[in-house]
Every structure is written in C-alpha cells, then in structure tokens.
C-alpha cells in the first residue's frame, strides 16, 4: 500500500535521510524506533506529504504523491492520511466536537454529516459526554482521543502517529496503544507509528529501527 523508495533528505549540510526504502501493506501496523535525530519524524512527515524529499519517491495506493500539484497534494492528504501527534494540536477555542469536524469541513462535507460522523467516533472512543468541552476541560488522555477521532473523520487509509503517547501517563498510554489495534480491526487502516515507547513498538506487526538516517 505504501512504497518508499530511496528517500534522501537534508537540511543544509545536515543529512537526515540517506536512502530509506520500505514497503508497508494495507492494514499493517508498523512501529519505527531509534534514537533522537535518527530521522524517524522526518521520514513520517515525508510519507505524510508534510515535507518533500530531496530524492526518491513515495507511492500511496499506487499514486506517486510528489508528482501531484500542491493543490492536489493537499486534497490527497486531507482524504487519505490522518495524523496523531504527541502534542494534540487541538484548537483551544473550539469544543471537542468542533475540533474533530474540521478535516471534514475542509473536505467539503456538510455540517450535519460531519457532526454525525464526529459524534459516532467520539461515542466509540468513550467521549460522547465530553463533546461540548474545550481542550482545557479535558484530561491528556481525553485530548489525545479527540485527536484520534479527528484523524479518523475522513476515513483515511493511513494513520501516521508521531510519539502519540509521549505526553500520557502509563494507564492512558496503554489505553491508546490498545485503541490503535482495535481501530485496525474495525476499519482495516494502516498505521505507521514513530515512538520511543518500547511496549507500543513491540506490539506492532513489524518494528523498524532507524539509525543515522537509514533503516537498520
């Protein structure tokens, strides 16, 4: 489903990725581990189209994503890729429901349809009684589940997670880790997870180790 072929990326004189290649199957959960500075987040951002490589190609569902115009790339990202970050990036002035709905609004979904889907997801994630709460009124674990619901709202085929449990206590982290596998069973989505959490990394179907800009 995802083919990454010979990806290079530098920032000035700093070579971050040095010829990374990997293949990920549909419905697979992949973890990527390695020391800070190994290139994990850069690789994730390139797969997610948030950054462009200096060389190499990325295909998702047989589409060479960096051959698309900027506008088509934005549309592709919105419809096909969901993101979960360590820092939830929820908009503080909006409720949980509104935060979840934003990617659907960007995709042109009607307000009623977006809200119905958001409520369904928030209910599934155990947050139906928190939909009108703003982020500051939610615990860290609740905020992260809102971020997961937001990532799922457009039924993306790929979920990319960057240190998703990095700011959570151990109980909330364990719940979040199990949630990814439950979601995979329910929606058959593909997950690529960058993490320092060895428990989560070892739960994945495959654990990839990065060191000095390559997968070892």
C-alpha positions as CSV (number, residue, x, y, z in Angstrom):
1,X,0.0,0.0,0.0
2,X,2.9,2.4,0.8
3,X,6.1,2.2,-1.2
4,X,9.0,4.4,0.0
5,X,11.9,4.2,-2.4
6,X,15.4,5.5,-1.8
7,X,14.4,8.7,0.1
8,X,17.1,11.3,0.8
9,X,16.6,14.5,2.8
10,X,19.0,17.1,4.0
11,X,18.6,20.4,5.9
12,X,21.6,22.5,4.8
13,X,24.7,20.4,5.5
14,X,22.8,18.0,7.8
15,X,21.9,14.8,6.0
16,X,18.9,13.4,7.8
17,X,17.7,10.6,5.5
18,X,20.3,8.7,3.5
19,X,18.4,6.4,1.1
20,X,15.5,5.0,3.0
21,X,13.3,2.3,1.4
22,X,10.4,0.4,2.8
23,X,7.1,-1.2,1.9
24,X,4.0,-1.3,4.1
25,X,1.0,-3.5,3.5
26,X,-2.7,-2.4,3.9
27,X,-3.9,-3.0,7.4
28,X,-0.4,-3.4,8.8
29,X,0.8,-1.6,12.0
30,X,4.4,-0.6,11.7
31,X,6.4,1.0,14.5
32,X,9.6,3.0,13.9
33,X,12.1,3.3,16.7
34,X,15.5,4.8,17.1
35,X,17.5,7.5,19.0
36,X,16.5,11.1,18.7
37,X,17.9,12.5,15.5
38,X,17.8,9.2,13.6
39,X,15.4,10.6,11.1
40,X,12.1,9.0,12.2
41,X,9.9,12.1,12.3
42,X,11.4,13.4,9.0
43,X,10.5,10.1,7.4
44,X,7.0,10.2,8.8
45,X,6.5,13.8,7.6
46,X,7.6,12.8,4.1
47,X,5.2,9.8,4.0
48,X,2.5,12.1,5.2
49,X,3.3,14.7,2.5
50,X,4.1,17.4,5.1
51,X,7.6,17.6,3.8
52,X,9.2,16.8,0.4
53,X,12.3,14.6,-0.1
54,X,15.4,15.8,-2.0
55,X,15.4,12.5,-3.9
56,X,13.4,9.3,-4.1
57,X,9.7,8.5,-4.4
58,X,6.7,7.7,-2.2
59,X,3.7,5.9,-3.5
60,X,0.4,5.5,-1.6
61,X,-2.2,3.3,-3.2
62,X,-0.1,3.4,-6.4
63,X,-0.1,7.2,-6.6
64,X,3.2,8.9,-6.8
65,X,2.3,11.6,-4.3
66,X,5.1,14.0,-5.1
67,X,4.1,14.1,-8.7
68,X,0.9,15.9,-7.7
69,X,0.4,19.7,-7.8
70,X,0.3,21.4,-4.4
71,X,-3.5,21.7,-4.5
72,X,-4.0,18.0,-5.5
73,X,-1.5,17.0,-2.8
74,X,-3.5,18.9,-0.2
75,X,-6.7,17.2,-1.2
76,X,-5.0,13.8,-1.3
77,X,-3.6,14.4,2.3
78,X,-6.9,15.5,3.6
79,X,-8.8,12.5,2.3
80,X,-6.2,9.7,2.7
81,X,-4.0,10.5,5.7
82,X,-4.8,11.0,9.3
83,X,-2.3,12.5,11.8
84,X,-1.9,11.9,15.5
85,X,0.9,14.0,17.1
86,X,2.5,13.9,20.6
87,X,1.1,17.4,21.2
88,X,-2.5,17.1,20.3
89,X,-2.7,20.4,18.3
90,X,-6.3,20.8,19.2
91,X,-7.7,24.4,18.7
92,X,-8.2,25.7,22.2
93,X,-11.2,27.9,21.5
94,X,-13.3,25.1,20.0
95,X,-15.1,22.2,21.5
96,X,-14.1,18.5,21.1
97,X,-16.8,18.1,18.5
98,X,-15.7,21.1,16.5
99,X,-12.1,20.1,16.6
100,X,-13.0,16.6,15.2
101,X,-15.2,18.1,12.4
102,X,-12.5,20.5,10.9
103,X,-10.9,18.0,8.5
104,X,-14.4,17.0,7.2
105,X,-15.3,20.7,6.7
106,X,-12.1,21.1,4.7
107,X,-13.1,18.1,2.6
108,X,-16.4,19.8,1.8
109,X,-18.6,17.6,4.0
110,X,-21.9,19.2,5.2
111,X,-22.1,20.4,8.8
112,X,-24.8,17.9,9.7
113,X,-23.0,14.9,8.1
114,X,-19.6,15.9,9.7
115,X,-21.2,16.3,13.1
116,X,-23.0,13.0,12.9
117,X,-19.7,11.2,12.0
118,X,-17.8,13.1,14.7
119,X,-20.4,12.1,17.3
120,X,-20.2,8.5,16.2
121,X,-16.4,8.5,16.5
122,X,-16.4,10.3,19.9
123,X,-19.0,7.9,21.2
124,X,-16.9,4.9,20.0
125,X,-13.9,6.5,21.8
126,X,-15.9,6.9,25.0
127,X,-16.2,10.7,24.8
128,X,-19.8,11.3,23.9
129,X,-20.4,13.1,27.2
130,X,-17.4,15.4,26.6
131,X,-18.2,16.6,23.1
132,X,-19.0,20.2,24.1
133,X,-15.9,20.5,26.3
134,X,-13.0,22.6,25.2
135,X,-9.4,21.1,25.3
136,X,-8.6,22.7,28.6
137,X,-11.5,20.9,30.2
138,X,-10.3,17.5,29.1
139,X,-7.5,15.3,30.5
140,X,-4.4,14.5,28.5
141,X,-5.8,11.1,27.6
142,X,-9.2,12.6,26.5
143,X,-7.4,15.2,24.4
144,X,-5.4,12.5,22.6
145,X,-8.6,10.5,21.9
146,X,-10.2,13.7,20.4
147,X,-7.1,13.9,18.2
148,X,-7.5,10.3,17.2
149,X,-11.2,11.0,16.3
150,X,-10.1,14.0,14.2
151,X,-7.5,11.8,12.4
152,X,-10.3,9.3,11.6
153,X,-13.1,11.6,10.5
154,X,-12.4,11.4,6.7
155,X,-11.9,7.6,6.8
156,X,-8.3,7.8,5.8
157,X,-6.5,4.7,4.6
158,X,-3.3,5.6,6.6
159,X,-2.9,6.9,10.1
160,X,0.5,8.4,10.9
161,X,1.3,8.8,14.6
162,X,4.4,10.7,16.0
163,X,5.1,9.8,19.7
164,X,1.3,9.5,20.2
165,X,1.6,8.5,23.9
166,X,4.6,10.7,24.7
167,X,2.7,13.1,26.9
168,X,0.4,10.5,28.6
169,X,0.5,8.7,31.9
170,X,1.1,5.0,31.7
171,X,-2.6,4.0,32.0
172,X,-3.7,6.4,29.3
173,X,-0.8,5.3,27.1
174,X,-1.8,1.7,27.5
175,X,-5.4,2.5,26.5
176,X,-4.2,4.5,23.5
177,X,-1.9,1.7,22.3
178,X,-4.8,-0.8,22.5
179,X,-7.1,1.6,20.7
180,X,-4.9,1.6,17.6
181,X,-5.2,-2.2,17.3
182,X,-9.0,-2.1,17.9
183,X,-9.3,0.6,15.2
184,X,-7.3,-1.6,12.8
185,X,-9.7,-4.4,13.4
186,X,-12.7,-2.1,12.9
187,X,-11.6,0.0,9.9
188,X,-8.7,-2.0,8.4
189,X,-6.5,1.1,8.4
190,X,-2.7,1.1,8.1
191,X,-0.7,2.6,11.0
192,X,2.8,4.0,10.9
193,X,3.9,4.9,14.5
194,X,7.1,6.7,15.5
195,X,7.6,6.0,19.2
196,X,10.2,5.8,22.0
197,X,7.7,3.6,23.9
198,X,9.1,0.0,23.6
199,X,5.9,-1.6,24.8
200,X,4.0,0.0,21.9
201,X,6.8,-0.6,19.4
202,X,6.8,-4.3,20.3
203,X,3.0,-4.6,19.9
204,X,3.3,-3.7,16.2
205,X,3.2,-6.2,13.3
206,X,6.8,-5.0,12.5
207,X,9.3,-2.9,14.3
208,X,11.7,-0.9,12.2
209,X,14.9,0.5,13.7
210,X,16.4,3.7,12.3
211,X,19.9,4.8,12.9
212,X,21.8,7.7,11.3
213,X,19.2,8.3,8.6
214,X,18.8,4.7,7.5
215,X,16.6,1.7,8.5
216,X,18.9,-0.9,10.0
